[in-house]
Amino acid sequence: MSHELSPSELRNCVEAPSELMNSRLIPRIDLQCLHPHVAANVQAADSIRRACEEIGFFTVTGHGVPEHVLNACRDISLDFF
């Protein structure tokens, strides 16, 4: 079963509107709102593409990676660099 997101739900998921892109802030994409086979995912993908092309990077939330894994990755990268 697919869940169609309303425009307001989508705005809460994808925080990379034009004003963020133009202000050179880091766009934030919330993956928790994405669902298989939902047309709204196209807009999220477009926001990711625009962030990569216009800013060069973005942050991701709602990805489901446990905090301890993120902390371990950060610690290892700090040791490496």
N, C-alpha and C positions, 0 to 999 in steps of 0.2 A: 504494500500500500504506500503510495507517495503522499507527501504532505506539501501542498502549495503554500508558499509564504506570501503573506500580504505585503504590500509595499512598506508599511511601517515595520513589520518584522524584518524585512530585508535590509532596511536602513539601519536597524540595530545590529545586523550581522556584518555589514560591509561599511566600515568607517573610512572610506577613501573617496569622498566626494571631491568635486573639482576644486573647492576652496582649500581643502587640505593639500591637494596636489600642487596648487598654485602657490601655497605658502611655504612649500618645501619642508613641511612636517613629514614625519615618518607615518605612512598609512598603516592602519591596523586592520587585519582581516580575521574575522572570527569563524573558524571552520566548524564550530559546534552547530551552527545553523544550516549547514549544508546537508542535503539528503540526496540519495541516488535518484536519478530520473526527475529532478525538479528543474523546471526551466529557469528558476531564479539563480541556479548555480552558474548560468552563463554570465549573469551580471557580476557575480563574485569573481569569476575567471577573468572577465574584462578588467575589473578593478586591479587584480593582480598583474595583468599584462601592463596596464597603464602605470602602475607603481614601478614596475621593473624598467619600463622605457623612460619614464619622466623623472623618477627619483633615484632609481638604481637598487632599491631594496624596500622591504616592508616587514612588519612584524606579524606574527601569527598567534592568535589565541584560540582557545577551544579545541586544541589539537589532540588532547587526551594523553599526552606524554606525561608520565608521573613526575612530580617535582624532584624526587631524588635522582631521576635520570638526568633532568635538566641541570641540576646542581653538579652532578658528576661530570657531565660534558663541559660545563663552565670551568670546573677545577682542572680538568685535563688540558683544556685549551690554554688556560693561564700558565700551566706548567710548561706547555710546549712553546708558547710564544714569549 
